[in-house]
Amino acid sequence: MRSRPVFHVTVEAVEDACVIRPVGELDMSTVERLRLPLEAARSDGCTTLLDMSAVSFIDSHGLRVMLEAASAGEECGWAWFVVRPSPPVRRLVEITGTAQRLPLVAGAVHMNPR
């Protein structure tokens, strides 16, 4: 029986901002561990960088939490950005066509023109 990789999220204050770093597989069973710090950062009005470089797997639940954060950010003027997406994150964003709905840092995701 294969054991499931550990998933965790770190939050680091950097001057007037915070960096949220999920590590591991982001799916239905782990997404709340990302949603909670994102909601806390939004409530605090803290500029937030969501560093997705260590996400080894992401499903629709992980994408949904990012899209929910994007909508909430637009509604209340919260500044947050998705930075350093891992290959699985880039692939999901690409195949779902959601790059334009997420606050991706320029150059973070290279989309193929259609």
VODOKE-586408 format. One record per atom (N, C-alpha, C, CB): residue number from 1; residue in three letters; atom name; y, z negated, x. Coordinates in nm, 2 decimals. Glycine has a CB too. Example, Ala and Ser with C-alpha at 12.3 -4.5 7.8 and 13.67 -1.06 7.14 Angstrom:
! VODOKE-586408
1  ALA  N  -0.57  -0.78  1.32
1  ALA  CA  -0.45  -0.78  1.23
1  ALA  C  -0.33  -0.78  1.32
1  ALA  CB  -0.45  -0.90  1.13
2  SER  N  -0.22  -0.71  1.28
2  SER  CA  -0.11  -0.71  1.37
2  SER  C  0.00  -0.79  1.29
2  SER  CB  -0.06  -0.57  1.41
***
This chain:
! VODOKE-586408
1  MET  N  -0.12  0.00  0.08
1  MET  CA  0.00  0.00  0.00
1  MET  C  0.12  0.00  0.09
1  MET  CB  0.00  -0.12  -0.09
2  ARG  N  0.21  0.10  0.06
2  ARG  CA  0.33  0.11  0.14
2  ARG  C  0.44  0.01  0.09
2  ARG  CB  0.39  0.25  0.13
3  SER  N  0.50  -0.06  0.18
3  SER  CA  0.61  -0.15  0.14
3  SER  C  0.74  -0.08  0.13
3  SER  CB  0.62  -0.27  0.24
4  ARG  N  0.82  -0.12  0.03
4  ARG  CA  0.94  -0.05  0.01
4  ARG  C  1.05  -0.09  0.11
4  ARG  CB  1.00  -0.09  -0.13
5  PRO  N  1.12  0.01  0.17
5  PRO  CA  1.22  -0.02  0.27
5  PRO  C  1.33  -0.12  0.21
5  PRO  CB  1.29  0.11  0.31
6  VAL  N  1.38  -0.20  0.29
6  VAL  CA  1.48  -0.30  0.25
6  VAL  C  1.61  -0.23  0.22
6  VAL  CB  1.50  -0.41  0.36
7  PHE  N  1.67  -0.27  0.11
7  PHE  CA  1.81  -0.21  0.07
7  PHE  C  1.90  -0.33  0.08
7  PHE  CB  1.81  -0.15  -0.07
8  HIS  N  2.02  -0.31  0.14
8  HIS  CA  2.12  -0.41  0.14
8  HIS  C  2.26  -0.34  0.15
8  HIS  CB  2.10  -0.51  0.26
9  VAL  N  2.36  -0.42  0.12
9  VAL  CA  2.50  -0.37  0.12
9  VAL  C  2.58  -0.47  0.20
9  VAL  CB  2.55  -0.35  -0.03
10  THR  N  2.66  -0.42  0.29
10  THR  CA  2.75  -0.51  0.36
10  THR  C  2.89  -0.47  0.32
10  THR  CB  2.74  -0.50  0.51
11  VAL  N  2.98  -0.57  0.32
11  VAL  CA  3.12  -0.55  0.29
11  VAL  C  3.20  -0.61  0.40
11  VAL  CB  3.16  -0.61  0.15
12  GLU  N  3.29  -0.53  0.46
12  GLU  CA  3.36  -0.57  0.57
12  GLU  C  3.51  -0.55  0.55
12  GLU  CB  3.32  -0.49  0.70
13  ALA  N  3.59  -0.65  0.57
13  ALA  CA  3.74  -0.64  0.55
13  ALA  C  3.79  -0.57  0.68
13  ALA  CB  3.81  -0.78  0.53
14  VAL  N  3.87  -0.47  0.66
14  VAL  CA  3.94  -0.40  0.78
14  VAL  C  4.09  -0.39  0.74
14  VAL  CB  3.87  -0.26  0.80
15  GLU  N  4.17  -0.48  0.80
15  GLU  CA  4.31  -0.49  0.77
15  GLU  C  4.33  -0.50  0.62
15  GLU  CB  4.38  -0.36  0.82
16  ASP  N  4.40  -0.41  0.55
16  ASP  CA  4.42  -0.42  0.41
16  ASP  C  4.32  -0.35  0.33
16  ASP  CB  4.56  -0.37  0.38
17  ALA  N  4.21  -0.31  0.39
17  ALA  CA  4.11  -0.23  0.31
17  ALA  C  3.97  -0.30  0.33
17  ALA  CB  4.10  -0.09  0.37
18  CYS  N  3.87  -0.24  0.27
18  CYS  CA  3.73  -0.29  0.29
18  CYS  C  3.64  -0.17  0.30
18  CYS  CB  3.69  -0.38  0.17
19  VAL  N  3.54  -0.19  0.38
19  VAL  CA  3.43  -0.09  0.40
19  VAL  C  3.31  -0.15  0.33
19  VAL  CB  3.41  -0.06  0.55
20  ILE  N  3.25  -0.07  0.24
20  ILE  CA  3.13  -0.10  0.18
20  ILE  C  3.02  -0.01  0.23
20  ILE  CB  3.14  -0.09  0.02
21  ARG  N  2.91  -0.07  0.29
21  ARG  CA  2.81  0.01  0.35
21  ARG  C  2.67  -0.02  0.29
21  ARG  CB  2.80  -0.01  0.50
22  PRO  N  2.62  0.07  0.20
22  PRO  CA  2.48  0.05  0.15
22  PRO  C  2.39  0.11  0.26
22  PRO  CB  2.46  0.12  0.01
23  VAL  N  2.27  0.04  0.27
23  VAL  CA  2.17  0.08  0.37
23  VAL  C  2.04  0.09  0.30
23  VAL  CB  2.17  -0.02  0.49
24  GLY  N  1.97  0.20  0.31
24  GLY  CA  1.84  0.22  0.25
24  GLY  C  1.84  0.31  0.13
24  GLY  CB  1.78  0.08  0.21
25  GLU  N  1.74  0.28  0.04
25  GLU  CA  1.72  0.37  -0.07
25  GLU  C  1.80  0.32  -0.19
25  GLU  CB  1.57  0.37  -0.11
26  LEU  N  1.89  0.41  -0.24
26  LEU  CA  1.98  0.37  -0.35
26  LEU  C  1.92  0.44  -0.48
26  LEU  CB  2.12  0.42  -0.33
27  ASP  N  1.86  0.36  -0.56
27  ASP  CA  1.80  0.41  -0.68
27  ASP  C  1.81  0.31  -0.80
27  ASP  CB  1.65  0.44  -0.66
28  MET  N  1.74  0.33  -0.91
28  MET  CA  1.75  0.24  -1.02
28  MET  C  1.73  0.09  -0.99
28  MET  CB  1.65  0.28  -1.13
29  SER  N  1.64  0.06  -0.90
29  SER  CA  1.61  -0.08  -0.87
29  SER  C  1.72  -0.14  -0.77
29  SER  CB  1.48  -0.09  -0.81
30  THR  N  1.80  -0.06  -0.71
30  THR  CA  1.89  -0.12  -0.61
30  THR  C  2.04  -0.10  -0.65
30  THR  CB  1.87  -0.07  -0.48
31  VAL  N  2.07  -0.01  -0.74
31  VAL  CA  2.21  0.03  -0.77
31  VAL  C  2.30  -0.08  -0.80
31  VAL  CB  2.21  0.13  -0.88
32  GLU  N  2.25  -0.19  -0.87
32  GLU  CA  2.34  -0.30  -0.90
32  GLU  C  2.40  -0.36  -0.78
32  GLU  CB  2.27  -0.40  -0.99
33  ARG  N  2.32  -0.36  -0.67
33  ARG  CA  2.37  -0.42  -0.54
33  ARG  C  2.49  -0.34  -0.48
33  ARG  CB  2.26  -0.43  -0.44
34  LEU  N  2.50  -0.22  -0.53
34  LEU  CA  2.62  -0.14  -0.48
34  LEU  C  2.73  -0.15  -0.59
34  LEU  CB  2.58  0.01  -0.46
35  ARG  N  2.69  -0.15  -0.72
35  ARG  CA  2.79  -0.15  -0.82
35  ARG  C  2.88  -0.28  -0.82
35  ARG  CB  2.72  -0.14  -0.96
36  LEU  N  2.82  -0.39  -0.79
36  LEU  CA  2.89  -0.52  -0.79
36  LEU  C  3.01  -0.52  -0.69
36  LEU  CB  2.80  -0.63  -0.77
37  PRO  N  2.98  -0.49  -0.56
37  PRO  CA  3.09  -0.49  -0.46
37  PRO  C  3.20  -0.38  -0.49
37  PRO  CB  3.04  -0.47  -0.32
38  LEU  N  3.16  -0.27  -0.55
38  LEU  CA  3.25  -0.17  -0.58
38  LEU  C  3.35  -0.22  -0.69
38  LEU  CB  3.18  -0.04  -0.63
39  GLU  N  3.29  -0.28  -0.79
39  GLU  CA  3.37  -0.34  -0.90
39  GLU  C  3.46  -0.45  -0.85
39  GLU  CB  3.28  -0.39  -1.01
40  ALA  N  3.41  -0.53  -0.76
40  ALA  CA  3.49  -0.64  -0.70
40  ALA  C  3.61  -0.58  -0.62
40  ALA  CB  3.41  -0.73  -0.61
41  ALA  N  3.59  -0.48  -0.55
41  ALA  CA  3.69  -0.42  -0.47
41  ALA  C  3.80  -0.36  -0.56
41  ALA  CB  3.64  -0.31  -0.37
42  ARG  N  3.75  -0.29  -0.67
42  ARG  CA  3.85  -0.23  -0.76
42  ARG  C  3.93  -0.34  -0.83
42  ARG  CB  3.77  -0.15  -0.87
43  SER  N  3.86  -0.45  -0.87
43  SER  CA  3.93  -0.56  -0.94
43  SER  C  4.04  -0.62  -0.84
43  SER  CB  3.83  -0.67  -0.98
44  ASP  N  4.01  -0.63  -0.72
44  ASP  CA  4.10  -0.68  -0.62
44  ASP  C  4.21  -0.58  -0.58
44  ASP  CB  4.03  -0.72  -0.49
45  GLY  N  4.19  -0.46  -0.62
45  GLY  CA  4.29  -0.35  -0.58
45  GLY  C  4.28  -0.32  -0.44
45  GLY  CB  4.43  -0.40  -0.62
46  CYS  N  4.17  -0.34  -0.38
46  CYS  CA  4.15  -0.32  -0.23
46  CYS  C  4.12  -0.18  -0.21
46  CYS  CB  4.04  -0.42  -0.18
47  THR  N  4.19  -0.11  -0.12
47  THR  CA  4.16  0.02  -0.08
47  THR  C  4.02  0.02  -0.02
47  THR  CB  4.26  0.08  0.03
48  THR  N  3.93  0.11  -0.06
48  THR  CA  3.79  0.09  -0.02
48  THR  C  3.73  0.22  0.04
48  THR  CB  3.71  0.06  -0.15
49  LEU  N  3.66  0.21  0.14
49  LEU  CA  3.58  0.32  0.20
49  LEU  C  3.43  0.29  0.17
49  LEU  CB  3.61  0.33  0.36
50  LEU  N  3.37  0.38  0.10
50  LEU  CA  3.23  0.37  0.08
50  LEU  C  3.15  0.45  0.18
50  LEU  CB  3.19  0.41  -0.07
51  ASP  N  3.10  0.39  0.28
51  ASP  CA  3.03  0.45  0.39
51  ASP  C  2.89  0.47  0.36
51  ASP  CB  3.04  0.37  0.52
52  MET  N  2.85  0.60  0.33
52  MET  CA  2.72  0.63  0.28
52  MET  C  2.63  0.69  0.39
52  MET  CB  2.73  0.74  0.17
53  SER  N  2.66  0.66  0.52
53  SER  CA  2.59  0.72  0.63
53  SER  C  2.45  0.66  0.64
53  SER  CB  2.66  0.69  0.76
54  ALA  N  2.42  0.54  0.59
54  ALA  CA  2.29  0.48  0.61
54  ALA  C  2.20  0.49  0.48
54  ALA  CB  2.30  0.34  0.66
55  VAL  N  2.24  0.57  0.39
55  VAL  CA  2.16  0.58  0.26
55  VAL  C  2.05  0.68  0.29
55  VAL  CB  2.25  0.62  0.14
56  SER  N  1.93  0.64  0.29
56  SER  CA  1.81  0.73  0.32
56  SER  C  1.76  0.80  0.20
56  SER  CB  1.70  0.64  0.39
57  PHE  N  1.79  0.76  0.08
57  PHE  CA  1.75  0.82  -0.04
57  PHE  C  1.85  0.78  -0.15
57  PHE  CB  1.60  0.78  -0.08
58  ILE  N  1.88  0.88  -0.24
58  ILE  CA  1.97  0.85  -0.35
58  ILE  C  1.92  0.93  -0.47
58  ILE  CB  2.12  0.88  -0.32
59  ASP  N  1.92  0.86  -0.58
59  ASP  CA  1.88  0.94  -0.71
59  ASP  C  2.00  0.94  -0.80
59  ASP  CB  1.76  0.87  -0.77
60  SER  N  1.98  0.98  -0.92
60  SER  CA  2.09  0.99  -1.02
60  SER  C  2.16  0.86  -1.05
60  SER  CB  2.03  1.05  -1.15
61  HIS  N  2.09  0.75  -1.04
61  HIS  CA  2.15  0.62  -1.06
61  HIS  C  2.26  0.59  -0.96
61  HIS  CB  2.04  0.51  -1.06
62  GLY  N  2.23  0.63  -0.83
62  GLY  CA  2.32  0.61  -0.72
62  GLY  C  2.44  0.70  -0.74
62  GLY  CB  2.26  0.63  -0.59
63  LEU  N  2.42  0.82  -0.78
63  LEU  CA  2.53  0.92  -0.81
63  LEU  C  2.61  0.87  -0.93
63  LEU  CB  2.47  1.06  -0.84
64  ARG  N  2.55  0.82  -1.03
64  ARG  CA  2.62  0.77  -1.14
64  ARG  C  2.71  0.65  -1.11
64  ARG  CB  2.52  0.72  -1.25
65  VAL  N  2.67  0.56  -1.02
65  VAL  CA  2.76  0.45  -0.99
65  VAL  C  2.88  0.50  -0.91
65  VAL  CB  2.69  0.35  -0.90
66  MET  N  2.87  0.61  -0.83
66  MET  CA  2.98  0.67  -0.76
66  MET  C  3.07  0.74  -0.86
66  MET  CB  2.93  0.76  -0.65
67  LEU  N  3.02  0.81  -0.96
67  LEU  CA  3.10  0.88  -1.06
67  LEU  C  3.17  0.78  -1.15
67  LEU  CB  3.01  0.97  -1.14
68  GLU  N  3.11  0.67  -1.18
68  GLU  CA  3.17  0.56  -1.26
68  GLU  C  3.29  0.50  -1.18
68  GLU  CB  3.07  0.45  -1.30
69  ALA  N  3.27  0.48  -1.05
69  ALA  CA  3.38  0.43  -0.97
69  ALA  C  3.49  0.53  -0.96
69  ALA  CB  3.33  0.40  -0.82
70  ALA  N  3.46  0.66  -0.95
70  ALA  CA  3.56  0.76  -0.95
70  ALA  C  3.65  0.76  -1.08
70  ALA  CB  3.50  0.90  -0.93
71  SER  N  3.58  0.75  -1.19
71  SER  CA  3.65  0.74  -1.32
71  SER  C  3.74  0.62  -1.33
71  SER  CB  3.55  0.75  -1.44
72  ALA  N  3.68  0.51  -1.29
72  ALA  CA  3.76  0.38  -1.29
72  ALA  C  3.88  0.39  -1.20
72  ALA  CB  3.67  0.26  -1.25
73  GLY  N  3.86  0.45  -1.08
73  GLY  CA  3.97  0.47  -0.99
73  GLY  C  4.08  0.55  -1.04
73  GLY  CB  3.92  0.53  -0.86
74  GLU  N  4.05  0.66  -1.11
74  GLU  CA  4.15  0.74  -1.18
74  GLU  C  4.22  0.66  -1.29
74  GLU  CB  4.08  0.87  -1.23
75  GLU  N  4.15  0.59  -1.36
75  GLU  CA  4.21  0.51  -1.47
75  GLU  C  4.31  0.41  -1.43
75  GLU  CB  4.11  0.44  -1.56
76  CYS  N  4.28  0.34  -1.32
76  CYS  CA  4.37  0.23  -1.28
76  CYS  C  4.44  0.25  -1.14
76  CYS  CB  4.28  0.10  -1.26
77  GLY  N  4.43  0.37  -1.08
77  GLY  CA  4.50  0.40  -0.96
77  GLY  C  4.44  0.33  -0.84
77  GLY  CB  4.64  0.36  -0.97
78  TRP  N  4.31  0.30  -0.84
78  TRP  CA  4.24  0.24  -0.73
78  TRP  C  4.21  0.34  -0.62
78  TRP  CB  4.11  0.17  -0.78
79  ALA  N  4.25  0.31  -0.50
79  ALA  CA  4.23  0.40  -0.39
79  ALA  C  4.09  0.37  -0.33
79  ALA  CB  4.34  0.40  -0.28
80  TRP  N  4.00  0.46  -0.34
80  TRP  CA  3.87  0.45  -0.28
80  TRP  C  3.82  0.58  -0.23
80  TRP  CB  3.77  0.37  -0.37
81  PHE  N  3.74  0.59  -0.13
81  PHE  CA  3.69  0.71  -0.07
81  PHE  C  3.55  0.70  -0.03
81  PHE  CB  3.78  0.75  0.04
82  VAL  N  3.47  0.81  -0.05
82  VAL  CA  3.34  0.82  0.00
82  VAL  C  3.34  0.89  0.14
82  VAL  CB  3.24  0.91  -0.10
83  VAL  N  3.29  0.82  0.24
83  VAL  CA  3.30  0.87  0.37
83  VAL  C  3.16  0.87  0.44
83  VAL  CB  3.39  0.78  0.46
84  ARG  N  3.14  0.96  0.53
84  ARG  CA  3.02  0.98  0.61
84  ARG  C  2.89  0.98  0.52
84  ARG  CB  3.00  0.86  0.70
85  PRO  N  2.88  1.07  0.43
85  PRO  CA  2.76  1.08  0.34
85  PRO  C  2.64  1.13  0.43
85  PRO  CB  2.78  1.18  0.22
86  SER  N  2.53  1.06  0.41
86  SER  CA  2.41  1.10  0.48
86  SER  C  2.36  1.23  0.42
86  SER  CB  2.30  0.99  0.46
87  PRO  N  2.26  1.30  0.49
87  PRO  CA  2.20  1.42  0.44
87  PRO  C  2.15  1.41  0.29
87  PRO  CB  2.09  1.47  0.53
88  PRO  N  2.08  1.30  0.25
88  PRO  CA  2.04  1.29  0.11
88  PRO  C  2.15  1.28  0.02
88  PRO  CB  1.95  1.17  0.10
89  VAL  N  2.26  1.22  0.05
89  VAL  CA  2.38  1.20  -0.03
89  VAL  C  2.45  1.34  -0.04
89  VAL  CB  2.48  1.10  0.02
90  ARG  N  2.47  1.41  0.07
90  ARG  CA  2.53  1.54  0.07
90  ARG  C  2.45  1.64  -0.02
90  ARG  CB  2.54  1.60  0.21
91  ARG  N  2.32  1.63  -0.01
91  ARG  CA  2.23  1.72  -0.09
91  ARG  C  2.24  1.70  -0.23
91  ARG  CB  2.08  1.71  -0.04
92  LEU  N  2.24  1.57  -0.28
92  LEU  CA  2.25  1.54  -0.42
92  LEU  C  2.39  1.58  -0.47
92  LEU  CB  2.23  1.39  -0.44
93  VAL  N  2.49  1.56  -0.40
93  VAL  CA  2.63  1.60  -0.44
93  VAL  C  2.63  1.75  -0.45
93  VAL  CB  2.74  1.54  -0.34
94  GLU  N  2.57  1.82  -0.36
94  GLU  CA  2.57  1.96  -0.36
94  GLU  C  2.50  2.02  -0.48
94  GLU  CB  2.51  2.02  -0.23
95  ILE  N  2.37  1.97  -0.50
95  ILE  CA  2.29  2.03  -0.61
95  ILE  C  2.34  2.00  -0.75
95  ILE  CB  2.15  1.99  -0.59
96  THR  N  2.42  1.89  -0.76
96  THR  CA  2.47  1.85  -0.89
96  THR  C  2.61  1.90  -0.91
96  THR  CB  2.47  1.70  -0.90
97  GLY  N  2.67  1.96  -0.81
97  GLY  CA  2.81  2.01  -0.82
97  GLY  C  2.91  1.91  -0.85
97  GLY  CB  2.81  2.12  -0.93
98  THR  N  2.90  1.79  -0.80
98  THR  CA  2.99  1.68  -0.84
98  THR  C  3.09  1.65  -0.73
98  THR  CB  2.91  1.55  -0.86
99  ALA  N  3.09  1.73  -0.62
99  ALA  CA  3.19  1.70  -0.51
99  ALA  C  3.33  1.69  -0.56
99  ALA  CB  3.18  1.81  -0.40
100  GLN  N  3.37  1.78  -0.65
100  GLN  CA  3.51  1.78  -0.70
100  GLN  C  3.54  1.65  -0.78
100  GLN  CB  3.54  1.90  -0.78
101  ARG  N  3.44  1.58  -0.83
101  ARG  CA  3.47  1.46  -0.91
101  ARG  C  3.47  1.33  -0.83
101  ARG  CB  3.36  1.45  -1.01
102  LEU  N  3.43  1.35  -0.70
102  LEU  CA  3.43  1.23  -0.61
102  LEU  C  3.54  1.23  -0.51
102  LEU  CB  3.29  1.22  -0.54
103  PRO  N  3.59  1.12  -0.47
103  PRO  CA  3.70  1.12  -0.37
103  PRO  C  3.64  1.12  -0.22
103  PRO  CB  3.78  0.99  -0.38
104  LEU  N  3.59  1.24  -0.19
104  LEU  CA  3.53  1.26  -0.06
104  LEU  C  3.63  1.29  0.04
104  LEU  CB  3.43  1.38  -0.07
105  VAL  N  3.62  1.22  0.15
105  VAL  CA  3.71  1.25  0.26
105  VAL  C  3.70  1.39  0.31
105  VAL  CB  3.69  1.14  0.38
106  ALA  N  3.81  1.46  0.34
106  ALA  CA  3.80  1.60  0.38
106  ALA  C  3.70  1.62  0.49
106  ALA  CB  3.94  1.64  0.42
107  GLY  N  3.62  1.72  0.47
107  GLY  CA  3.52  1.75  0.57
107  GLY  C  3.39  1.66  0.55
107  GLY  CB  3.57  1.73  0.70
108  ALA  N  3.39  1.57  0.46
108  ALA  CA  3.27  1.48  0.44
108  ALA  C  3.15  1.56  0.39
108  ALA  CB  3.30  1.37  0.35
109  VAL  N  3.18  1.66  0.30
109  VAL  CA  3.07  1.73  0.24
109  VAL  C  3.11  1.88  0.25
109  VAL  CB  3.04  1.69  0.09
110  HIS  N  3.03  1.96  0.30
110  HIS  CA  3.06  2.11  0.31
110  HIS  C  2.98  2.17  0.20
110  HIS  CB  3.03  2.16  0.45
111  MET  N  3.05  2.23  0.10
111  MET  CA  2.98  2.29  -0.01
111  MET  C  2.97  2.44  0.02
111  MET  CB  3.06  2.26  -0.14
112  ASN  N  2.87  2.50  -0.03
112  ASN  CA  2.85  2.65  -0.02
112  ASN  C  2.93  2.71  -0.13
112  ASN  CB  2.70  2.69  -0.02
113  PRO  N  3.02  2.81  -0.10
113  PRO  CA  3.09  2.87  -0.21
113  PRO  C  2.99  2.95  -0.29
113  PRO  CB  3.20  2.96  -0.15
114  ARG  N  3.02  2.95  -0.42
114  ARG  CA  2.93  3.03  -0.51
114  ARG  C  3.00  3.15  -0.57
114  ARG  CB  2.88  2.93  -0.63
***
